[in-house]
Amino acid sequence: MTTMTEASVREFKMPDVGEGLTEAEILKWFVQPGDTVTDGQVVCEVETAKAAVELPIPYDGVVRALHFPEGTTVDVGTAIIAVDVSGGAAPAAEQPAPAAEQPAPAAEQPAPRPEDEPKAEGSGRQPVLVGYGVATSSTRRRPRKGPEVPVQQASTAIQTELNGHGAVPPAASAVKERPLAKPPVRKLAKDLGVDLTTVVPTGPDGVITREDVHAAVARTQAPQQEAPVAAAPAPAQTAVSYDTTRETRIPVKGVRKATAAAMVGSAFTAPHVTEFVTVDVTRTMKLVEELKQDKEFAGLRVNPLLLIAKALLVAIRRNPDVNASWDEAAQEIVVKHYVNLGIAAATPRGLIVPNIKDAHAKTLPQLAESLGELVSTAREGKTSPAAMQGGTVTITNVGVFGVDTGTPILNPGESAILAVGAIKLQPWVHKGKVKPRQVTTLALSFDHRLVDGELGSKVLADVAAILEQPKRLISWA
């Protein structure tokens, strides 16, 4: 990409639109070279590991160049669009350079000469509406003690490893610096026989997490053929042969990539236990129909999920220790005195789990309103990263797909998840006689490090008891 050296040209960099995100895919450009843009105008839509987000430009000017085409995944801190803030028209002869000349991430670019450096304003960080750019200090690493590796070579090696194309080439591993990891993670690596210098960190500021160690173990155990040292990633990718009329290969990225990493990390970090109960919800279904006619719920969406959510909140109030998380670094159990209730939602981009903040403090109509907003926002693909952070417990309604139940995997950082099966008319013994009743099966998975069998059973039994006799929403509240 042609380098802009004029002082009037501003390079807008990919911002960090969420906590700890390192990259985003450009889904769509809304402007083209030569277009005039104004401060706050949306110029593109990007998809992060958590959501699709529109990016506004933070200044007025004329678009000089788009550095990446749609569908490209770009590292946070990399310039994606050049804008001439003087208002001049873009030169007609200006053409983008080959892809090999795309700018490196901001933290790895060589320092420009003083005469070529655009004049910075304020602290040098670019304010945007969805984030505040990337601070230079937040991406710096400690000085390396070993021989310096060329930037392009090192970044290519790391990206190759992240994409699962084998181990990092020896040239990149020649950098000798002590890996960043917390003591419990170091002990885990020692117990599993993992050399931390070979682990690719995914934590903030390059910190190695437990999930990174487990991923390293999985890679070493997987049957792989070592590629030649001099082989580039591209030939290995093209070596895969398959019939396009019989198979379709879909790149793993965005929400799907984040979900896969989170589920693997959760499944192999938290010891899962799942318990089941089948319950008669006939009275709950009658209450749902009555609430639909109540003027307090006019314009609100009332369905079984609303009462199931309220039942779980009451069960948590009666058994508060289930609403907790495990702090590995501090070796502590953190009991939450609030409930951010997550609702698993299937979207075209993959599974997301937005949560209702402080759901425990909401009345039933308020909870119905929040559920309605959450579902509609998720379907429109406009769920913000903030809405998917800080959850404490989750509900996944697999019954909408007609299945009886499942064994759900915990959302990372949470202690419990409730799966709700399909509500079906079944024969049931009611008052000593077999009658057709509306029945469902509930499944509660919990982290056995901090929730024992007694506590998990009490929570599940309370939810079932409320759904069988919904008047307990009042007597137990």
C-alpha positions as CSV (number, residue, x, y, z in Angstrom):
1,M,0.0,0.0,0.0
2,T,1.4,3.4,-1.0
3,T,2.8,5.2,2.0
4,M,1.3,8.6,2.8
5,T,4.0,11.0,3.9
6,E,2.1,14.4,3.6
7,A,1.5,16.1,6.9
8,S,-2.2,16.6,5.8
9,V,-2.9,12.9,5.6
10,R,-4.1,11.1,8.7
11,E,-4.0,7.3,9.0
12,F,-7.0,5.9,10.9
13,K,-6.0,2.7,12.7
14,M,-8.1,-0.3,13.7
15,P,-9.2,0.5,17.3
16,D,-9.7,-1.9,20.1
17,V,-13.5,-2.1,20.2
18,G,-13.6,-4.4,23.1
19,E,-11.5,-5.5,26.1
20,G,-8.5,-7.5,25.0
21,L,-9.4,-7.9,21.3
22,T,-6.4,-8.2,19.0
23,E,-7.9,-8.3,15.5
24,A,-11.1,-7.6,13.5
25,E,-12.4,-8.5,10.1
26,I,-13.4,-5.8,7.7
27,L,-17.0,-6.8,6.6
28,K,-18.0,-3.8,4.5
29,W,-16.6,-0.4,3.4
30,F,-19.1,2.5,3.3
31,V,-16.7,4.9,1.6
32,Q,-14.3,4.8,-1.4
33,P,-11.2,6.9,-2.3
34,G,-12.2,10.4,-3.2
35,D,-15.3,10.4,-0.9
36,T,-15.6,13.3,1.6
37,V,-16.1,12.2,5.2
38,T,-17.0,14.1,8.3
39,D,-16.1,13.6,12.0
40,G,-18.2,10.8,13.4
41,Q,-19.3,9.4,10.0
42,V,-19.3,5.6,9.8
43,V,-16.7,4.4,7.3
44,C,-16.8,0.6,7.7
45,E,-18.3,-2.3,9.6
46,V,-15.9,-4.8,11.2
47,E,-16.5,-8.1,13.0
48,T,-14.5,-8.8,16.1
49,A,-14.4,-12.0,18.1
50,K,-17.5,-10.7,20.0
51,A,-19.8,-8.7,17.6
52,A,-20.1,-6.7,14.5
53,V,-19.3,-3.0,15.1
54,E,-19.5,0.1,12.9
55,L,-16.4,2.3,13.0
56,P,-16.7,6.1,12.7
57,I,-13.9,8.3,11.4
58,P,-12.7,10.9,14.0
59,Y,-12.0,13.8,11.7
60,D,-13.1,15.6,8.5
61,G,-11.4,15.1,5.1
62,V,-11.2,13.3,1.9
63,V,-10.5,9.5,1.6
64,R,-7.1,9.0,0.0
65,A,-6.9,5.2,0.3
66,L,-8.4,2.0,1.7
67,H,-5.5,-0.1,2.9
68,F,-7.4,-3.4,3.1
69,P,-10.3,-5.0,1.0
70,E,-13.4,-6.4,2.5
71,G,-13.0,-9.8,4.1
72,T,-9.5,-9.0,5.4
73,T,-8.6,-9.7,9.1
74,V,-6.6,-6.8,10.4
75,D,-4.6,-6.5,13.7
76,V,-5.6,-3.8,16.2
77,G,-3.4,-0.8,15.7
78,T,-2.9,-1.2,12.0
79,A,-3.8,1.7,9.7
80,I,-6.9,0.8,7.6
81,I,-7.8,4.0,5.9
82,A,-5.9,7.2,4.9
83,V,-7.8,10.6,5.0
84,D,-6.5,13.9,3.6
85,V,-7.6,16.3,6.4
86,S,-6.8,19.3,4.2
87,G,-9.8,18.6,2.1
88,G,-8.0,18.1,-1.2
89,A,-9.2,15.5,-3.7
90,A,-7.4,12.2,-3.9
91,P,-4.9,11.9,-6.8
92,A,-6.4,9.9,-9.7
93,A,-3.1,8.1,-10.4
94,E,-2.7,6.8,-6.9
95,Q,-2.9,3.0,-6.9
96,P,-2.6,0.6,-4.0
97,A,0.6,-1.4,-3.8
98,P,0.8,-5.2,-3.8
99,A,-0.5,-7.0,-0.7
100,A,3.0,-7.8,0.4
101,E,3.5,-4.2,1.2
102,Q,0.6,-3.9,3.6
103,P,1.5,-2.0,6.7
104,A,2.7,-3.9,9.8
105,P,0.9,-3.5,13.1
106,A,1.5,-0.2,14.8
107,A,3.5,-1.6,17.6
108,E,6.0,-3.2,15.2
109,Q,6.4,-0.4,12.6
110,P,9.9,1.2,12.5
111,A,9.9,4.8,13.8
112,P,9.3,7.3,10.9
113,R,11.8,10.0,10.2
114,P,10.9,13.4,11.9
115,E,10.3,15.0,8.5
116,D,7.8,12.3,7.5
117,E,5.9,12.1,10.8
118,P,2.4,13.5,10.7
119,K,1.8,16.1,13.4
120,A,0.2,14.4,16.4
121,E,-2.5,16.0,18.5
122,G,-2.8,15.7,22.3
123,S,-1.4,12.5,23.6
124,G,-1.1,10.9,20.1
125,R,-4.0,8.5,20.6
126,Q,-6.8,8.7,18.1
127,P,-10.3,9.2,19.7
128,V,-13.1,7.2,18.2
129,L,-16.6,6.6,19.2
130,V,-16.3,2.9,19.8
131,G,-12.9,2.9,21.5
132,Y,-10.0,5.3,22.1
133,G,-7.5,3.9,19.7
134,V,-4.5,2.0,20.8
135,A,-2.1,3.5,23.3
136,T,1.5,3.0,22.2
137,S,2.5,2.0,25.7
138,S,-0.1,-0.7,26.0
139,T,1.4,-2.7,23.1
140,R,5.1,-2.5,24.1
141,R,7.0,-5.5,25.3
142,R,10.0,-5.6,27.6
143,P,13.4,-5.2,25.8
144,R,14.5,-8.4,24.2
145,K,17.8,-9.8,25.3
146,G,18.5,-12.2,22.4
147,P,19.3,-11.4,18.7
148,E,16.8,-9.2,17.0
149,V,14.4,-11.0,14.6
150,P,13.1,-9.0,11.6
151,V,9.6,-7.7,12.2
152,Q,8.0,-9.3,9.1
153,Q,9.6,-12.7,9.9
154,A,8.5,-12.7,13.5
155,S,5.0,-11.5,12.8
156,T,4.6,-14.1,10.0
157,A,5.8,-16.9,12.3
158,I,3.4,-15.9,15.1
159,Q,0.4,-15.6,12.7
160,T,1.3,-19.0,11.3
161,E,1.2,-20.6,14.7
162,L,-2.1,-18.9,15.6
163,N,-3.6,-20.2,12.4
164,G,-2.6,-23.7,13.3
165,H,0.0,-24.3,10.6
166,G,2.6,-25.9,12.8
167,A,5.2,-24.7,15.2
168,V,6.9,-21.3,15.1
169,P,10.0,-21.4,12.9
170,P,13.4,-21.5,14.7
171,A,14.1,-17.9,13.5
172,A,11.2,-16.6,15.6
173,S,12.0,-18.8,18.6
174,A,15.5,-17.4,18.7
175,V,14.2,-14.5,20.6
176,K,15.1,-15.2,24.3
177,E,12.8,-13.5,26.7
178,R,11.2,-14.9,29.8
179,P,7.5,-15.7,29.0
180,L,4.9,-13.7,30.9
181,A,2.8,-16.1,33.0
182,K,1.3,-16.2,36.4
183,P,2.7,-18.7,39.0
184,P,-0.3,-21.1,38.8
185,V,0.0,-21.2,35.0
186,R,3.8,-21.8,35.3
187,K,3.1,-24.7,37.6
188,L,0.5,-26.1,35.2
189,A,3.0,-25.9,32.4
190,K,5.6,-27.7,34.5
191,D,3.2,-30.4,35.5
192,L,2.2,-31.0,31.9
193,G,5.8,-30.8,30.6
194,V,5.1,-27.7,28.5
195,D,8.0,-25.3,27.7
196,L,6.4,-21.8,28.1
197,T,8.8,-20.4,25.5
198,T,7.0,-22.4,22.9
199,V,3.5,-21.3,23.9
200,V,1.7,-18.6,21.9
201,P,0.2,-16.1,24.4
202,T,-3.4,-14.8,24.0
203,G,-3.8,-13.0,27.2
204,P,-3.6,-9.2,27.7
205,D,-0.1,-7.8,27.0
206,G,1.2,-11.1,25.9
207,V,0.5,-13.0,29.2
208,I,0.2,-16.8,28.8
209,T,-3.1,-18.2,30.1
210,R,-4.1,-21.7,31.2
211,E,-6.0,-22.1,28.0
212,D,-2.8,-21.4,26.0
213,V,-1.0,-24.2,27.9
214,H,-3.8,-26.7,27.2
215,A,-3.8,-25.6,23.6
216,A,0.0,-26.3,23.4
217,V,-0.6,-29.8,24.8
218,A,-3.3,-30.4,22.3
219,R,-1.0,-29.4,19.4
220,T,1.8,-31.7,20.5
221,Q,-0.6,-34.6,20.9
222,A,-2.3,-34.1,17.5
223,P,-0.8,-36.2,14.7
224,Q,1.1,-33.7,12.6
225,Q,3.7,-33.9,9.9
226,E,6.5,-31.5,10.3
227,A,6.8,-29.1,7.4
228,P,10.2,-28.1,6.1
229,V,11.7,-25.2,7.9
230,A,11.9,-23.1,4.8
231,A,8.3,-23.9,3.7
232,A,5.9,-20.9,3.8
233,P,2.4,-21.2,5.2
234,A,0.8,-20.7,1.8
235,P,2.0,-23.9,0.1
236,A,0.9,-26.0,3.1
237,Q,-2.6,-24.4,2.8
238,T,-2.9,-25.1,-0.9
239,A,-1.7,-28.6,-0.5
240,V,-5.1,-29.6,0.9
241,S,-7.1,-31.3,-1.9
242,Y,-10.8,-31.8,-1.8
243,D,-13.8,-31.9,-4.1
244,T,-15.6,-28.5,-4.0
245,T,-18.8,-30.1,-5.2
246,R,-18.9,-32.5,-2.2
247,E,-17.3,-30.3,0.5
248,T,-17.3,-26.7,1.6
249,R,-14.5,-25.2,3.7
250,I,-15.4,-22.3,5.9
251,P,-12.7,-20.2,7.5
252,V,-12.9,-20.2,11.3
253,K,-12.9,-16.5,12.4
254,G,-14.8,-13.9,14.2
255,V,-17.5,-15.0,16.6
256,R,-17.1,-18.7,15.6
257,K,-13.4,-18.6,16.4
258,A,-13.9,-16.9,19.7
259,T,-16.7,-19.4,20.7
260,A,-14.5,-22.4,19.8
261,A,-11.6,-21.0,21.9
262,A,-13.9,-20.2,24.8
263,M,-15.6,-23.6,24.8
264,V,-12.3,-25.6,24.6
265,G,-10.9,-23.5,27.4
266,S,-13.9,-23.9,29.6
267,A,-14.3,-27.7,28.9
268,F,-10.7,-28.4,29.8
269,T,-10.3,-26.0,32.7
270,A,-13.5,-26.2,34.8
271,P,-14.6,-29.8,35.9
272,H,-18.1,-30.0,34.6
273,V,-21.0,-31.8,36.4
274,T,-24.5,-31.9,34.8
275,E,-27.7,-32.9,36.6
276,F,-31.1,-33.4,35.2
277,V,-34.7,-33.1,36.3
278,T,-38.0,-33.6,34.5
279,V,-40.8,-31.3,35.7
280,D,-44.5,-30.7,35.1
281,V,-44.8,-27.0,33.9
282,T,-48.5,-27.0,33.2
283,R,-49.3,-24.3,35.8
284,T,-46.4,-22.2,34.5
285,M,-47.8,-22.4,31.0
286,K,-51.2,-21.3,32.3
287,L,-49.5,-18.3,34.1
288,V,-47.8,-17.3,30.8
289,E,-51.2,-17.1,29.1
290,E,-52.6,-15.0,31.9
291,L,-49.7,-12.6,31.9
292,K,-50.1,-12.0,28.2
293,Q,-53.5,-10.5,29.1
294,D,-52.2,-8.4,31.9
295,K,-52.0,-4.7,31.1
296,E,-48.7,-4.5,33.0
297,F,-47.2,-6.6,30.2
298,A,-48.8,-4.7,27.3
299,G,-46.3,-4.5,24.4
300,L,-43.9,-6.9,26.1
301,R,-42.9,-10.4,25.0
302,V,-44.2,-12.9,27.5
303,N,-43.1,-16.6,27.1
304,P,-41.9,-19.5,29.2
305,L,-38.3,-18.3,29.1
306,L,-39.4,-15.2,31.1
307,L,-40.7,-17.3,34.0
308,I,-37.8,-19.8,33.8
309,A,-35.3,-16.8,34.1
310,K,-37.2,-15.5,37.1
311,A,-37.2,-19.0,38.7
312,L,-33.5,-19.2,38.3
313,L,-33.0,-15.8,39.9
314,V,-35.1,-16.8,42.9
315,A,-33.1,-20.1,43.2
316,I,-29.9,-18.1,43.2
317,R,-31.2,-15.8,45.9
318,R,-32.0,-18.9,48.0
319,N,-28.6,-20.4,47.2
320,P,-26.2,-17.4,46.7
321,D,-23.0,-19.5,46.7
322,V,-23.8,-20.8,43.3
323,N,-23.3,-17.3,41.8
324,A,-19.6,-17.3,41.9
325,S,-16.4,-17.6,39.9
326,W,-13.0,-19.2,40.4
327,D,-9.9,-16.9,40.6
328,E,-7.0,-19.1,39.7
329,A,-4.3,-16.5,40.2
330,A,-5.4,-15.6,43.7
331,Q,-6.7,-19.1,44.5
332,E,-10.0,-17.7,45.7
333,I,-13.7,-18.2,45.1
334,V,-15.4,-14.9,44.2
335,V,-19.1,-14.9,45.3
336,K,-21.0,-12.3,43.3
337,H,-23.7,-10.2,45.0
338,Y,-25.3,-9.4,41.7
339,V,-26.6,-11.5,38.8
340,N,-25.8,-10.7,35.2
341,L,-28.0,-13.2,33.6
342,G,-26.7,-14.5,30.2
343,I,-29.0,-15.7,27.5
344,A,-27.4,-17.9,24.8
345,A,-28.5,-16.7,21.4
346,A,-27.9,-18.3,18.0
347,T,-27.1,-15.8,15.3
348,P,-26.0,-16.1,11.6
349,R,-22.4,-15.2,12.8
350,G,-22.5,-17.9,15.5
351,L,-23.4,-18.4,19.2
352,I,-23.3,-15.3,21.4
353,V,-24.2,-14.9,25.1
354,P,-25.2,-11.3,25.9
355,N,-26.3,-10.8,29.5
356,I,-28.9,-8.7,31.4
357,K,-27.0,-6.6,33.9
358,D,-28.3,-6.7,37.5
359,A,-31.1,-9.0,36.5
360,H,-31.7,-9.9,40.2
361,A,-33.0,-6.4,40.9
362,K,-35.5,-6.3,38.1
363,T,-39.3,-6.8,38.4
364,L,-41.0,-9.3,36.1
365,P,-42.1,-6.6,33.6
366,Q,-38.6,-5.1,33.6
367,L,-37.1,-8.5,33.1
368,A,-39.5,-9.1,30.1
369,E,-38.5,-5.8,28.6
370,S,-34.8,-6.6,29.0
371,L,-35.2,-10.1,27.5
372,G,-37.1,-8.6,24.5
373,E,-34.4,-6.0,23.8
374,L,-31.6,-8.6,24.2
375,V,-33.2,-11.0,21.7
376,S,-34.0,-8.3,19.1
377,T,-30.6,-6.8,19.3
378,A,-28.9,-10.2,18.9
379,R,-31.0,-11.1,15.8
380,E,-30.1,-7.8,14.2
381,G,-26.4,-8.5,14.8
382,K,-26.0,-5.3,16.8
383,T,-25.1,-6.8,20.2
384,S,-22.2,-4.7,21.7
385,P,-19.1,-6.3,23.2
386,A,-20.0,-4.7,26.5
387,A,-23.3,-6.6,26.5
388,M,-21.4,-9.9,26.4
389,Q,-19.0,-9.2,29.3
390,G,-19.4,-9.8,33.0
391,G,-22.0,-12.6,33.0
392,T,-22.4,-14.7,36.1
393,V,-24.8,-17.4,35.1
394,T,-26.4,-18.4,31.8
395,I,-29.6,-19.9,30.4
396,T,-29.6,-21.8,27.0
397,N,-33.0,-22.6,25.6
398,V,-32.3,-25.7,23.4
399,G,-36.1,-26.5,23.6
400,V,-36.7,-24.1,20.7
401,F,-35.1,-26.6,18.4
402,G,-37.4,-29.4,19.6
403,V,-34.8,-31.3,21.7
404,D,-35.4,-32.6,25.2
405,T,-32.2,-31.2,26.8
406,G,-28.4,-31.3,26.6
407,T,-25.2,-31.1,28.6
408,P,-24.3,-27.4,28.2
409,I,-20.7,-26.1,28.6
410,L,-20.1,-23.3,31.0
411,N,-19.5,-19.8,29.7
412,P,-15.9,-19.0,30.7
413,G,-15.8,-17.3,34.1
414,E,-19.2,-18.5,35.2
415,S,-20.1,-21.2,37.6
416,A,-23.4,-22.5,36.2
417,I,-25.5,-22.8,33.1
418,L,-29.2,-24.0,32.8
419,A,-30.4,-25.8,29.7
420,V,-34.1,-25.8,29.1
421,G,-35.6,-28.6,26.9
422,A,-38.7,-28.6,24.7
423,I,-42.1,-28.3,26.6
424,K,-44.2,-31.3,25.4
425,L,-47.6,-32.7,26.2
426,Q,-46.9,-36.1,27.9
427,P,-48.7,-38.6,30.1
428,W,-48.0,-37.7,33.8
429,V,-49.3,-38.9,37.1
430,H,-51.2,-35.9,38.5
431,K,-53.3,-36.3,41.7
432,G,-53.1,-40.1,41.5
433,K,-54.2,-40.3,37.9
434,V,-52.4,-40.4,34.6
435,K,-53.2,-37.2,32.7
436,P,-51.7,-35.3,29.7
437,R,-49.5,-32.6,31.2
438,Q,-47.0,-30.1,29.8
439,V,-43.6,-31.4,30.7
440,T,-40.0,-30.3,30.2
441,T,-36.5,-31.5,31.2
442,L,-34.0,-29.1,32.8
443,A,-30.2,-29.7,32.9
444,L,-27.8,-27.7,35.1
445,S,-24.1,-27.8,34.5
446,F,-21.8,-26.4,37.1
447,D,-18.1,-25.9,37.9
448,H,-17.4,-28.7,40.5
449,R,-14.4,-26.7,41.9
450,L,-16.7,-24.3,43.6
451,V,-20.2,-25.9,43.4
452,D,-20.5,-29.3,45.0
453,G,-23.3,-31.8,44.3
454,E,-25.5,-30.7,47.2
455,L,-25.5,-27.0,46.2
456,G,-26.0,-27.8,42.5
457,S,-28.9,-30.1,43.3
458,K,-30.6,-27.5,45.5
459,V,-30.5,-24.9,42.8
460,L,-31.9,-27.2,40.2
461,A,-34.6,-28.5,42.6
462,D,-35.6,-25.0,43.4
463,V,-36.0,-24.0,39.8
464,A,-38.1,-27.1,39.1
465,A,-40.3,-26.5,42.2
466,I,-41.0,-23.0,41.1
467,L,-41.9,-24.0,37.6
468,E,-44.2,-26.7,39.0
469,Q,-45.8,-24.3,41.4
470,P,-45.2,-20.8,40.1
471,K,-46.9,-19.3,43.2
472,R,-43.5,-19.9,44.9
473,L,-42.2,-16.9,42.9
474,I,-44.1,-14.9,45.5
475,S,-43.7,-17.0,48.6
476,W,-39.9,-17.5,48.1
477,A,-39.1,-14.1,46.7
